[in-house]
Amino acid sequence: MLQYNNRSKEYSKQLRNNMTDAEKMLWLKIRGKQLKGYQFYRQKPIGNFIVDFYCPKGNLVIELDGGQRYSEEGKVKDNHRDKHMESIGLRVLRFSDRDIFENLKGVIEKIWSYL
């Protein structure tokens, strides 16, 4: 079982209740074991982080990046998060919000290939 910071639990609930449009679109395609029967969780606390989507059976984290993630500070934080996830045996897939809006089918195919 993955460890997480207890302080993250309440915040993750808030994030689930306030998903972005891109997160909602992707969630509709991956929820309910729609991809190869794999279960996904949204806004999952892992360590000191909250990841957008997590698939335990696939050891996979999916992150959706809005515009703020492309700043230098955002890139550094994302790199730190990705290294932590990889250190505990998880693979990280990152997609931009634009990928979701313009090529959702391609995003789903890429996720499918990682499962």
MARBA-3410 file (N, C-alpha, C, O; in Angstrom, 1 decimal):
115
0.8,-1.2,0.0,0.0,0.0,0.0,0.9,1.2,0.0,1.9,1.3,0.7 ~ 0.5,2.2,-0.8,1.3,3.5,-0.9,1.0,4.3,0.3,-0.1,4.4,0.8 ~ 2.1,4.9,0.8,2.0,5.9,2.0,1.6,7.2,1.4,1.9,7.6,0.3 ~ 0.9,8.0,2.3,0.5,9.4,1.9,0.5,10.2,3.2,0.3,9.7,4.3 ~ 0.6,11.5,2.9,0.5,12.5,4.0,-0.9,12.7,4.4,-1.8,13.0,3.5
-1.3,12.4,5.6,-2.7,12.5,6.1,-3.3,13.9,5.8,-4.5,14.0,5.6 ~ -2.5,15.0,5.8,-3.0,16.3,5.5,-3.5,16.5,4.1,-4.2,17.4,3.8 ~ -3.1,15.6,3.2,-3.4,15.6,1.8,-4.8,15.1,1.6,-5.5,15.4,0.6 ~ -5.3,14.3,2.5,-6.6,13.6,2.2,-7.8,14.5,2.0,-8.5,14.4,1.1 ~ -7.9,15.5,2.9,-9.0,16.5,2.7,-8.9,17.3,1.5,-9.9,17.5,0.8
-7.7,17.7,1.2,-7.4,18.5,0.0,-7.7,17.7,-1.3,-8.3,18.2,-2.2 ~ -7.4,16.4,-1.3,-7.7,15.6,-2.4,-9.2,15.5,-2.7,-9.7,15.4,-3.8 ~ -10.0,15.4,-1.6,-11.4,15.4,-1.7,-11.9,16.7,-2.4,-12.8,16.7,-3.2 ~ -11.4,17.8,-2.0,-11.7,19.1,-2.6,-11.4,19.1,-4.1,-12.2,19.6,-4.9 ~ -10.2,18.6,-4.4,-9.8,18.5,-5.8,-10.8,17.6,-6.6,-11.1,18.0,-7.8
-11.2,16.5,-6.1,-12.2,15.6,-6.8,-13.5,16.3,-7.0,-14.1,16.1,-8.1 ~ -13.9,17.2,-6.1,-15.1,17.9,-6.3,-15.0,19.1,-7.2,-16.0,19.7,-7.6 ~ -13.8,19.5,-7.6,-13.6,20.7,-8.4,-12.6,20.4,-9.5,-11.7,21.1,-9.8 ~ -12.9,19.3,-10.2,-12.0,18.9,-11.3,-12.1,19.9,-12.5,-13.1,20.6,-12.7 ~ -10.9,20.0,-13.2,-10.9,20.9,-14.4,-11.7,20.2,-15.5,-12.0,19.0,-15.4
-12.0,21.0,-16.5,-12.7,20.4,-17.7,-11.9,19.3,-18.3,-12.5,18.2,-18.7 ~ -10.6,19.4,-18.4,-9.8,18.4,-19.0,-9.8,17.1,-18.2,-9.9,16.0,-18.7 ~ -9.7,17.3,-16.9,-9.8,16.1,-16.0,-11.1,15.4,-16.1,-11.2,14.2,-16.1 ~ -12.2,16.2,-16.2,-13.5,15.6,-16.3,-13.6,14.8,-17.6,-14.2,13.6,-17.6 ~ -13.1,15.3,-18.7,-13.2,14.6,-20.0,-12.4,13.3,-19.9,-12.9,12.3,-20.4
-11.2,13.3,-19.4,-10.4,12.1,-19.3,-11.1,11.1,-18.3,-11.1,9.9,-18.6 ~ -11.6,11.6,-17.2,-12.2,10.7,-16.2,-13.4,9.9,-16.8,-13.5,8.8,-16.5 ~ -14.1,10.6,-17.7,-15.3,9.9,-18.3,-14.8,8.7,-19.1,-15.6,7.8,-19.4 ~ -13.6,8.7,-19.6,-13.0,7.7,-20.5,-12.3,6.6,-19.7,-12.1,5.5,-20.3 ~ -11.8,6.8,-18.5,-11.0,5.8,-17.8,-11.7,5.3,-16.5,-11.2,4.3,-16.0
-12.7,5.9,-16.1,-13.4,5.4,-14.9,-14.1,4.1,-15.1,-14.4,3.8,-16.2 ~ -14.4,3.4,-14.0,-15.2,2.2,-14.1,-14.6,1.1,-14.9,-15.2,0.3,-15.5 ~ -13.3,1.0,-14.8,-12.5,-0.1,-15.4,-12.7,-0.2,-16.9,-12.8,-1.3,-17.5 ~ -12.9,1.0,-17.6,-13.1,1.0,-19.1,-11.9,0.6,-19.9,-12.0,0.1,-21.0 ~ -10.7,0.8,-19.3,-9.5,0.4,-20.1,-8.9,-0.9,-19.6,-8.3,-0.9,-18.5
-9.1,-1.9,-20.4,-8.5,-3.2,-20.0,-8.9,-3.8,-18.7,-8.3,-4.7,-18.1 ~ -10.0,-3.2,-18.1,-10.4,-3.7,-16.8,-9.6,-3.1,-15.6,-9.7,-3.6,-14.5 ~ -8.8,-2.1,-15.9,-7.9,-1.5,-14.9,-8.7,-0.4,-14.2,-9.4,0.4,-14.8 ~ -8.5,-0.4,-12.8,-9.2,0.6,-12.0,-8.3,1.8,-11.9,-7.1,1.7,-11.7 ~ -8.9,3.0,-12.1,-8.2,4.3,-11.9,-8.8,5.0,-10.7,-10.0,4.9,-10.5
-8.0,5.8,-10.0,-8.5,6.7,-9.0,-8.1,8.1,-9.4,-7.1,8.3,-10.0 ~ -8.9,9.1,-9.0,-8.6,10.5,-9.3,-8.2,11.2,-8.0,-8.7,10.9,-6.9 ~ -7.3,12.2,-8.2,-6.8,13.0,-7.1,-6.4,12.2,-6.0,-6.9,12.3,-4.8 ~ -5.5,11.3,-6.2,-5.0,10.3,-5.3,-3.7,10.8,-4.5,-2.7,11.1,-5.1 ~ -3.8,10.8,-3.2,-2.6,11.2,-2.4,-1.6,10.1,-2.5,-1.9,8.9,-2.2
-0.3,10.4,-2.8,0.8,9.5,-2.9,2.0,10.3,-2.3,2.4,11.3,-2.9 ~ 2.5,9.8,-1.2,3.6,10.5,-0.5,3.1,11.9,-0.1,2.0,12.0,0.5 ~ 3.8,12.9,-0.4,3.4,14.3,-0.1,2.8,15.0,-1.3,2.6,16.2,-1.3 ~ 2.4,14.2,-2.3,1.8,14.7,-3.5,0.4,14.2,-3.7,-0.1,13.2,-3.1 ~ -0.4,14.9,-4.5,-1.7,14.4,-5.0,-1.6,14.3,-6.5,-1.4,15.3,-7.2
-1.7,13.1,-7.0,-1.7,12.9,-8.5,-3.1,13.0,-9.1,-4.0,12.7,-8.4 ~ -3.1,13.4,-10.3,-4.4,13.6,-11.0,-5.1,12.2,-11.1,-6.3,12.1,-10.7 ~ -4.4,11.2,-11.6,-5.0,9.9,-11.8,-4.0,8.8,-11.5,-2.8,9.0,-11.7 ~ -4.5,7.8,-10.8,-3.5,6.7,-10.4,-4.2,5.3,-10.7,-5.4,5.1,-10.4 ~ -3.4,4.4,-11.3,-3.8,3.1,-11.6,-2.9,2.1,-10.9,-1.8,1.9,-11.4
-3.3,1.5,-9.8,-2.4,0.7,-9.0,-2.0,-0.6,-9.8,-0.8,-0.9,-9.7 ~ -2.9,-1.2,-10.5,-2.5,-2.4,-11.2,-1.5,-2.2,-12.3,-0.7,-3.0,-12.6 ~ -1.6,-1.0,-12.9,-0.6,-0.6,-14.0,0.6,0.1,-13.5,1.4,0.5,-14.3 ~ 0.6,0.4,-12.2,1.7,1.2,-11.6,1.9,2.5,-12.4,3.0,2.9,-12.8 ~ 0.8,3.1,-12.7,0.8,4.3,-13.6,0.1,5.5,-12.9,-0.9,5.4,-12.3
0.8,6.6,-13.1,0.3,7.9,-12.7,0.0,8.7,-14.0,0.9,8.8,-14.9 ~ -1.1,9.4,-14.1,-1.4,10.3,-15.2,-1.5,11.7,-14.7,-2.3,11.9,-13.7 ~ -0.8,12.6,-15.2,-0.9,14.0,-14.8,-1.3,14.8,-16.0,-0.8,14.7,-17.1 ~ -2.2,15.8,-15.8,-2.7,16.7,-16.8,-2.1,18.1,-16.4,-2.3,18.5,-15.3 ~ -1.5,18.7,-17.4,-0.8,20.0,-17.2,-1.5,21.1,-17.8,-1.7,21.1,-19.1
-2.0,22.1,-17.0,-2.5,23.3,-17.6,-1.3,24.3,-17.8,-0.2,23.9,-17.7 ~ -1.7,25.5,-18.2,-0.6,26.5,-18.6,0.4,26.8,-17.5,1.5,27.1,-17.8 ~ -0.1,26.8,-16.2,0.9,27.1,-15.1,2.0,26.1,-15.0,3.0,26.5,-14.4 ~ 1.9,24.9,-15.5,2.9,23.9,-15.4,4.1,24.2,-16.3,5.1,23.5,-16.3 ~ 4.0,25.1,-17.2,5.0,25.3,-18.2,6.0,26.4,-17.8,6.9,26.8,-18.5
5.8,27.0,-16.6,6.7,28.0,-16.1,8.0,27.2,-15.6,7.9,26.0,-15.4 ~ 9.1,27.9,-15.4,10.3,27.2,-14.9,10.0,26.6,-13.6,10.5,25.5,-13.3 ~ 9.4,27.3,-12.7,9.1,26.8,-11.3,8.2,25.5,-11.4,8.4,24.5,-10.7 ~ 7.2,25.6,-12.3,6.3,24.4,-12.5,7.0,23.2,-13.0,6.8,22.1,-12.6 ~ 8.0,23.4,-13.9,8.8,22.3,-14.5,9.6,21.7,-13.4,9.8,20.4,-13.4
10.2,22.5,-12.5,11.1,22.0,-11.5,10.2,21.1,-10.5,10.6,20.0,-10.1 ~ 9.0,21.6,-10.1,8.2,20.9,-9.2,7.7,19.6,-9.9,7.7,18.5,-9.2 ~ 7.4,19.6,-11.2,6.9,18.4,-11.8,8.0,17.4,-11.9,7.8,16.2,-11.7 ~ 9.3,17.8,-12.2,10.4,16.9,-12.2,10.6,16.3,-10.9,10.9,15.1,-10.8 ~ 10.5,17.0,-9.8,10.7,16.5,-8.5,9.6,15.4,-8.2,9.9,14.4,-7.7
8.4,15.7,-8.5,7.3,14.8,-8.3,7.5,13.5,-9.1,7.3,12.4,-8.6 ~ 7.9,13.7,-10.4,8.1,12.5,-11.3,9.2,11.6,-10.7,9.1,10.4,-10.7 ~ 10.3,12.2,-10.3,11.4,11.4,-9.7,10.9,10.7,-8.5,11.3,9.5,-8.3 ~ 10.1,11.3,-7.7,9.6,10.6,-6.5,8.7,9.4,-6.9,8.9,8.3,-6.4 ~ 7.8,9.6,-7.9,6.9,8.5,-8.3,7.8,7.4,-8.9,7.5,6.2,-8.7
8.8,7.7,-9.7,9.6,6.7,-10.3,10.4,5.9,-9.2,10.6,4.7,-9.4 ~ 10.8,6.6,-8.2,11.6,6.0,-7.1,10.8,4.9,-6.4,11.3,4.1,-5.7 ~ 9.4,5.0,-6.4,8.6,4.0,-5.7,7.9,3.1,-6.7,7.0,2.4,-6.4 ~ 8.5,3.1,-8.0,8.1,2.1,-9.0,6.9,2.5,-9.8,6.3,1.6,-10.4 ~ 6.6,3.7,-9.9,5.4,4.2,-10.7,5.9,4.9,-12.0,6.9,5.6,-12.0
5.2,4.6,-13.1,5.5,5.3,-14.3,4.6,6.6,-14.4,3.4,6.5,-13.9 ~ 5.0,7.6,-15.0,4.3,8.9,-15.1,4.0,9.2,-16.5,5.0,9.3,-17.3 ~ 2.8,9.4,-16.9,2.4,9.9,-18.2,1.9,11.4,-18.0,1.1,11.6,-17.1 ~ 2.4,12.3,-18.8,1.9,13.7,-18.7,1.3,14.1,-20.0,1.8,13.8,-21.1 ~ 0.2,14.7,-19.9,-0.5,15.3,-21.1,-0.9,16.7,-20.8,-1.2,17.1,-19.6
-0.9,17.5,-21.8,-1.4,18.9,-21.6,-2.9,18.9,-21.7,-3.5,18.0,-22.2 ~ -3.5,19.9,-21.1,-5.0,20.1,-21.2,-5.4,20.1,-22.7,-6.4,19.6,-23.1 ~ -4.5,20.8,-23.5,-4.8,20.9,-25.0,-4.8,19.5,-25.6,-5.7,19.2,-26.5 ~ -3.9,18.6,-25.2,-4.0,17.2,-25.7,-5.3,16.6,-25.4,-5.9,15.9,-26.3 ~ -5.9,16.8,-24.3,-7.2,16.2,-23.9,-8.3,16.8,-24.8,-9.1,16.1,-25.3
-8.3,18.1,-25.0,-9.3,18.8,-25.7,-9.2,18.5,-27.2,-10.3,18.4,-27.9 ~ -8.0,18.3,-27.8,-7.8,18.2,-29.2,-7.6,16.8,-29.7,-7.8,16.5,-30.9 ~ -7.1,15.9,-28.8,-6.8,14.6,-29.2,-7.0,13.5,-28.1,-6.1,12.8,-27.8 ~ -8.2,13.5,-27.6,-8.5,12.6,-26.5,-8.4,11.2,-26.9,-7.9,10.3,-26.1 ~ -8.7,10.8,-28.2,-8.5,9.5,-28.6,-7.1,9.1,-28.6,-6.7,8.0,-28.2
-6.2,9.9,-29.0,-4.8,9.6,-29.0,-4.2,9.5,-27.6,-3.4,8.6,-27.3 ~ -4.7,10.3,-26.7,-4.4,10.2,-25.2,-4.8,8.8,-24.7,-4.0,8.2,-24.0 ~ -6.0,8.4,-25.0,-6.5,7.1,-24.5,-5.7,6.0,-25.1,-5.3,5.0,-24.4 ~ -5.3,6.1,-26.4,-4.5,5.1,-27.0,-3.1,5.0,-26.3,-2.6,3.9,-26.1 ~ -2.5,6.1,-26.0,-1.2,6.1,-25.3,-1.3,5.5,-23.9,-0.5,4.6,-23.5
-2.4,5.8,-23.2,-2.6,5.2,-21.8,-2.8,3.7,-22.0,-2.2,2.9,-21.3 ~ -3.6,3.3,-23.0,-3.8,1.9,-23.2,-2.5,1.1,-23.5,-2.3,0.0,-22.9 ~ -1.6,1.8,-24.2,-0.3,1.1,-24.5,0.6,0.9,-23.3,1.5,0.1,-23.3 ~ 0.3,1.7,-22.2,1.1,1.6,-21.0,0.6,0.6,-20.0,1.2,0.3,-19.0 ~ -0.7,0.1,-20.3,-1.3,-0.8,-19.3,-1.0,-2.3,-19.7,-1.4,-3.2,-19.0
END
